[in-house]
Amino acid sequence: MGLDEYIVKYTASGFSSSLEEAKAVILGIPLDVTTSFRPGTREAPRRIREMMQGLEEYSMALDADLSERSFWDAGDVCLPMGNAPKSVEIIKNVINIFLEKKKKIFSLGGEHLLSAGIIEAYSRYYPDLVVVQFDAHADLRYDYEGEKYSHATAMRRAAEAVGGKNLYQFGIRSAIKEELEYARSNTNLFSDLVVEPLKGVIEKIKDRPVYITLDIDCIDPSYAPGTGTAEPAGCSPHEIIKAVYMLGAVDVVGFDLVEVSPPLDVSDCTALLAAKILREALLTFI
């Protein structure tokens, strides 16, 4: 199967290059099926792209410009509404197509369940894969309301794909007791903090392929209110961007940014922050 079966082309992004020439692709994944509190993430890929229009292509912090990087906007994956397992299968199929073309994938979501499909696909190409998660929530439930495929189970599925000890979780400040018990035995969970524990992990993972999943609710809702399940007492934008820069020291093979919900946003500040994080990630990891 080819990309045309899965992709709705988005032409207003301003991103350049061509698929053949590009080292990386931008992929919108407007998944919004299992959101349990406040939906709206299906609109995020479009809005983040639009906010990119208002940012300079040049990053002062990195002294680098997007025109110096080779990447291509693939458009948005077309997903069946209301069918989480089928959506995950389609996501895996699309990711596999780009991995076969040896592209680094930057995905824009969409609810966090999409990361489970991406990571499962990545784990087949990178058997030694490490997953770094920035999030307010552990997302380690085995199931949620009887469903194995849910935004609340995304990292449990990821841990099953790569092995729990290869999952590093930062900024976590919300979980049920069973999730924490699972994390203590199976993953590397750092509650509340982001930058300080990451410093100690960089050395451990620097020689392995790393996949990053960044849930916007890791950031305090005073900075990023446009998300479905906001959790107070999060990190600042400065901290999360610093963490992105720190991970430039490792071999990042893929990245996703999830859980932006434009209908819940205030003056587009969450989508704008997501766009800036995306810019810095592109400049750091390509």
N, C-alpha and C positions, 0 to 999 in steps of 0.2 A: 504494500500500500504506500502511496505517496503523500506528500504534505498537503496537496490540494484537497484531499478527503477530510482533513482535520482542521485546516486553518482558515480563519476569516481575516483577510489582509487589512491591516490598518495603515493608512497611507499618510497620516498627518503628523507622524512622530518627529520628523526632522532628522532621524537617524540615517546614517549613510552606508557606504560600501555596498557589496553584493554578497549573497550567500556563499558563492564560490570563493570569493576573496577574503571573506571575513574570518577572523579568528574566533569570534564570539557572536552569539545571537541573543536578542532580546525577545522573550516569549511571554505574551499575556495569557494568563490562565484564569478566566473569570468564574472560578468555581464558587458557588454560594448555595450549597445543597443542605448541609448539616448544621449550619449556623444556629445555635440553640438560644441565643438571647436577642441580639439586634442584627438583622441581615443587612446586606448592602454591598458586600465585598465584590460582587460581580462587576461593579462599576469602577473598581480601582485601576485596572490596567489602563483604561482610556484616560482617566483623570490624572494619573501619574505622568503619562506621556504629555498631556496638555500642560502640566506644571513644569515639565522640562523646558518648554518653550520660553518660560520666564527666567530661567537660570542662564548665567554665562556658561559657555562651554569650558572656560578656563577655571581651574581650581588654584586659588592662591596658596593653600596649604601644601599642595603637591607640586606646584609649579609645572602643571601639565594641562593639556588641552584635549578635549574629546576628538578634535580633528586629527590628533596624533595616534588614535587607536582605531583598530579595524573591527567593526561590529556591524550587524545587520538586524533590522527589526523584522521579525518573522510574522508579526500580527498576533491575533488571538486564537487560541484553541476553541473550537466549537464543541460544546459539551451538552449532553442531554439533561435537561432540568429534572430534578427529583430522583436521579439515579446515581447514587454515590459510587457503587462498585464499578458500573460501566464507565463513569467519568474517570476513575482512577486508572482503568485499563487503557482508555484513550490517551490519558496523560503519559502513561508509560510508553505507549506506541510512538507518540510524537517525540518524546525524549530520546528513545532508541534511534529514531531516524537521524537526529542531530548528532548523537554520540557516534554513530557509524560514520558520519561525515567529519568526525574529529573536531567538533565545535564545543566551545565552552558556553554554557547556557546560563543566562541571567533571567530568571522567571519572576513575573509580577502577578501577585494574586490579590484577590481570591482568598478563600478560607484556607486554614493551615493544613487541611487534609491533603491538599495537592502535593505537599512536600513528601508525603508517604509514597506516592506513586513515583515521584522524581527520584527519591533516594533508592527505592527498590531497583529502578532501572540503572542508576549510577553504580550500585553495588555489584552488578554483573560485569561492568566494564572495569571497575576498580576494586578488586577483591580485598584490598587493604584499606578501604575507605574509612576516613574519620568524618564524623558529623559534628559540627559545632552549631549549637542552637542558642539563639538569644530570644528570650521569651519571658512573659510574666507568669505563664502557666506551664506546668510540667508536661501536660498532654500525654501522660503515660497510662491512662486507663486502658484496661484490656478491651472493654466495650463501653459504650455510652447509650443508655436506654435500650440495651439489647443489640446495638449496632457496632460491628467491629470497625467499620469505616466511618470515622467522625473526626471533626476538628479536635475533639478531646482525646482521640486515640492516635493521633498522627505520629508522635514520637515513639509510642509503643510499637507501631508497625515499623518505624525506622530502626528501632533497636533490634527487632527481630531480623531485619534485613542485613544489618552490618555487625551485629553483636553489641550488646549493651555497653560493654566496656570501651567501645569505640564511639560512644555518644557522650559529648561534653555539653552540659546545660548551664547556661549563665543567666543571671538576673531573675531566677525563678522565685516568685513570692506568693504563689497560689497553687494549692494541690490538695487532694484528699489524702487521708492517712494511708490508704493502700498504695497510692502512687509513690509516696515517700518511702514506704517499706520496699517497694520494688526498686526504686532508685538507689537506696542504700546498698542493695545487694548486686545490682546489675548495671548501673550507669555511673556517670561522674556528674553529680548535681551540685551546683554552687548557688546557694540561696541569696537573693537580693543583689549581690555584687556582680560586676561585669569586668572592669579593667584589671583589678588587682589579681583575681584568680586566673585570668587569661594570661597574665605575665608568666605564671608558673607552668602553664600548659603548652605554650608555644614551643618550648624546647623539646617536649615529648612528641609533638606531632609534626615537627618541621621537615622530616624526611618522608612523609606519607601524603597521599592525595587527600584533600580536605574539601568537604562540602559544607557550605554555610546556609543555614536557614534563619531568617531574621523576621520575627513577628513584631510588628510595629508597637504592640502593647507592652513590649519590654520597656519602652520609653514611658515616662510618667504621663498620665492623661492631661496634665496641665499643658504639656507641649504637643501631645498627639491625641486629641479627644475623639477623632474620627475613627473609631474602632469598635467592634461589636461587643467585646467583653473587657472593658477597661478595668484596670487594677491600679489603685493609688500606690504611691511610694516607689515609683520606678526610677530608672536612670535618666540622665539628661541627654539631649541630642549630642552635646559635646562628647560625652562618654561613649556613646554608641559609635560615633564616627571615629573616635580614637581607637576603638576596638577594631574597626574595619582597617585602619591604617596598620595596626599591629599585625593583623593577619596577612599583610603583604609580605611578611617574612616566611610564609609557608606556601605550599603548592596548592592554591585554591583552584579546584577544577569545576566548580559550579556554585551558584548563589541564587537564593530566592528571597523575596521580600513580600510578606503576606499580611493579611488582616486589616488593610486599609479599607475603610468604609465611607466613601464620599457622602452619602446621605446624612451621616452623623457628624460630618466635619464642620468646623467653624472657620469661615473665610479661607477654606482650602489649606489650612496650616498643616494638617497631617499629610495630605497628598504632596504638598510642597516639600515637607521634610523628607518624605519618601523619595521624591525626585532627587533631592540633594544627596541622600544616602546612595541612591543608584548611581549618580554621577561619580561620586568618590569611589564606589566599588568598581565601576568600569575602569576608572583611571588607575586604581590600585592593582587589580587582578588580571587585566589583559596585558 
